[in-house]
Amino acid sequence: MGKKLLIDRVGIEGIRYFDTYRKHGGYASVEKAFKMAPADIVEEIKKSGLRGRGGAGFPTGMKWSFLAKPEGVPRYLVCNADESEPGTFKDRYLMEFIPHLLIEGLVVSSFALGSNRTFIYIRGEYAWIVDILEQAIEEARQNGFLGNNILNSGFDCEIYVQRGAGAYICGEETALLESLEGKRGNPRIKPPFPAVKGLWDSPTVVNNVETLAAVVPIINMGGDAYSQIGIGKSTGTKLISACGNINRPGVYEIDMTISVEEFVYSDEYCGGIPNGKKLKACIPGGSSVPILPANLLFKTAKGEKRMMTYESLADGGFQTGSMMGSGGFIVLDEDQCVVRHTLTLARFYRHESCGQCSPCREGTGWMEKILNNIEYGRGKMNDIDLLWDIQRRIEGNTICPLGDAAAWPVAAAIRHFRDEFEWHVLNPEESQKRNYGLANYAEPREVVAS
Amino acid sequence: MITFSENKLKEAQRIINRYPQGKQKSALLPLLHLAQDEFGGWLDVPAMDYIASLLNIEPIEVYEVATFYSMYNLKPVGRHVFEVCQTGPCMLRGSDQIIDYIKQRLQINVGETTPDGMFTLKTVECLGACGYAPMMQLGKTFREHLNEEKVDQIIEECRSKAARNN
């Protein structure tokens, strides 16, 4: 069984409330951090090797060290809780069941970065979690961990929760800042980066919920000890939200030392595929990352065992690999249609494009229409090449990564499942059938106990 | 002229006070949520103009935001809005069948409201409940692991709640 640092205490009754959380070691990292110099906290985060858990995997300590510190200008920390990547529901789990872990991480991080006014920007649909977080914030304030002169350090900090209103794009950090300023969520052109010019033109750090929660164990155990967990540059633990055709959908914390095969078939995690079905494909890191057929999921193209690490999941690049992304692990069994699944994703990105850049605004709509035609038996053979051409012209040609995120799933579906697209075109009457028997399935196998 | 109740006005003021001097426009999204709750589940032009006046911004600044975000309803909706997720992970667990079943039960299509104004059916994109699919949002809550029986129960629950309130 792997190491758990974030959600190990979730099972404790009443852990959602301050007193219980405190009794189980809560807020110790604040007491420790407030005896350190802010720059030393940033140093610990650098040493830990922590990488952004929202999807991009950028080293957190480095992001923090970029924060500009001009005299007399406020700095801000903004927590990105706009979790909207299909397949991803880990931040919700963390906030709902152990909200004080996030608040604790926010207090430490705010102190390290010098933010006296910190915001949690949460997706609008998580309305009940706003209440949970606001209660946790109130409890922390009453116990002296928020407000003025926290632990007699002279440091003041308030945390506010702001609800979004249903826009995936606001998970992109500059769109999030626009939204927080009361505007449409149109991403900004970078540079300037938020670290220099962010919220209300002030230096700002935007970090994902899980990233900020991970600050707590890092401070408690020290950056060096944290960096010893995992393999290579995949340090620490990662929350994986597993869904689709598996026996045990849910949120799992892994220490990035296990193989993908173990994650799928162990009864500690996904618990295998229901009803004795074969595994057909998997999107291992949220809907934007490339889908992998079964034969490339468990083994890399080099024939090595594929591990649940940033590096191993990406091994082979987009030709034969994928990405860790947000940790949204979506499994498709043999009865699922890749064309239909890709269509739902294309529809998602068309719906969520902010409309600022024409390649994304127009291209996502075209991709959805063409996929719709293919799925419903109106497709032509050259539509497949047209789709390929459109996705290629979106990728890299937009202000923000939503364009790439829309292009990658379509490209990967065609790359690995072209025969299935062709089958739809050749068999229009049967195009909505789910099981074609074309893919390279992984044979069903026993679930293994860990 | 429409206005918030005294309580809502206090809440609005509390939200506006979160932001530094001169940055009160940041309160726009939260205030639109408040307005939608207060004024019957949707935002008409007078409601949006009212929010503009509270924040001392131009009405167009409110319209451009209200039209951008999918959670703001710009036309009337039924008393209970079923927002059923249809994105990939929910589709893998049978959301297509759930949407068909609701259509048949309520005798409406997606985007429509029942003639008695009780139910509106909407399809939405990923709500972050992929592990508990299929699912729908109903007001401030998520209803998860849906099947036909659960849908029946939810419809019944909404009807009896409405009957109690009348």
Chai-1 contact restraints between the chains, C-beta under 6 A:
chainA,res_idxA,chainB,res_idxB,connection_type,confidence,min_distance_angstrom,max_distance_angstrom,comment,restraint_id
A,E83,B,G128,contact,1.0,0.0,6.0,A-B,restraint_1
A,P86,B,T87,contact,1.0,0.0,6.0,A-B,restraint_2
A,P86,B,G88,contact,1.0,0.0,6.0,A-B,restraint_3
A,P86,B,P89,contact,1.0,0.0,6.0,A-B,restraint_4
A,P86,B,C126,contact,1.0,0.0,6.0,A-B,restraint_5
A,G87,B,P89,contact,1.0,0.0,6.0,A-B,restraint_6
A,G87,B,C130,contact,1.0,0.0,6.0,A-B,restraint_7
A,F89,B,G128,contact,1.0,0.0,6.0,A-B,restraint_8
A,F89,B,C130,contact,1.0,0.0,6.0,A-B,restraint_9
A,F89,B,G131,contact,1.0,0.0,6.0,A-B,restraint_10
A,R92,B,G128,contact,1.0,0.0,6.0,A-B,restraint_11
A,G124,B,M71,contact,1.0,0.0,6.0,A-B,restraint_12
A,E125,B,L127,contact,1.0,0.0,6.0,A-B,restraint_13
A,E125,B,Q137,contact,1.0,0.0,6.0,A-B,restraint_14
A,A127,B,K140,contact,1.0,0.0,6.0,A-B,restraint_15
A,W128,B,K140,contact,1.0,0.0,6.0,A-B,restraint_16
A,Y160,B,R18,contact,1.0,0.0,6.0,A-B,restraint_17
A,A165,B,L29,contact,1.0,0.0,6.0,A-B,restraint_18
A,A165,B,Y69,contact,1.0,0.0,6.0,A-B,restraint_19
A,A165,B,M71,contact,1.0,0.0,6.0,A-B,restraint_20
A,G166,B,Y69,contact,1.0,0.0,6.0,A-B,restraint_21
A,G166,B,S70,contact,1.0,0.0,6.0,A-B,restraint_22
A,G166,B,M71,contact,1.0,0.0,6.0,A-B,restraint_23
A,A167,B,Y69,contact,1.0,0.0,6.0,A-B,restraint_24
A,E181,B,S26,contact,1.0,0.0,6.0,A-B,restraint_25
A,G182,B,K25,contact,1.0,0.0,6.0,A-B,restraint_26
A,G182,B,S26,contact,1.0,0.0,6.0,A-B,restraint_27
A,G182,B,L28,contact,1.0,0.0,6.0,A-B,restraint_28
A,R184,B,E64,contact,1.0,0.0,6.0,A-B,restraint_29
A,R184,B,V65,contact,1.0,0.0,6.0,A-B,restraint_30
A,R184,B,F68,contact,1.0,0.0,6.0,A-B,restraint_31
A,W200,B,K23,contact,1.0,0.0,6.0,A-B,restraint_32
A,S241,B,G131,contact,1.0,0.0,6.0,A-B,restraint_33
A,C243,B,P89,contact,1.0,0.0,6.0,A-B,restraint_34
A,C243,B,C130,contact,1.0,0.0,6.0,A-B,restraint_35
A,C243,B,G131,contact,1.0,0.0,6.0,A-B,restraint_36
A,G244,B,P89,contact,1.0,0.0,6.0,A-B,restraint_37
A,G244,B,L92,contact,1.0,0.0,6.0,A-B,restraint_38
A,N245,B,L92,contact,1.0,0.0,6.0,A-B,restraint_39
A,P249,B,G131,contact,1.0,0.0,6.0,A-B,restraint_40
A,G250,B,G131,contact,1.0,0.0,6.0,A-B,restraint_41
A,I330,B,P89,contact,1.0,0.0,6.0,A-B,restraint_42
A,Q336,B,L92,contact,1.0,0.0,6.0,A-B,restraint_43
A,H341,B,G88,contact,1.0,0.0,6.0,A-B,restraint_44
A,T344,B,T87,contact,1.0,0.0,6.0,A-B,restraint_45
A,T344,B,G88,contact,1.0,0.0,6.0,A-B,restraint_46
A,T344,B,M91,contact,1.0,0.0,6.0,A-B,restraint_47
A,L345,B,G88,contact,1.0,0.0,6.0,A-B,restraint_48
A,F348,B,T87,contact,1.0,0.0,6.0,A-B,restraint_49
A,F348,B,E125,contact,1.0,0.0,6.0,A-B,restraint_50
A,H351,B,E125,contact,1.0,0.0,6.0,A-B,restraint_51
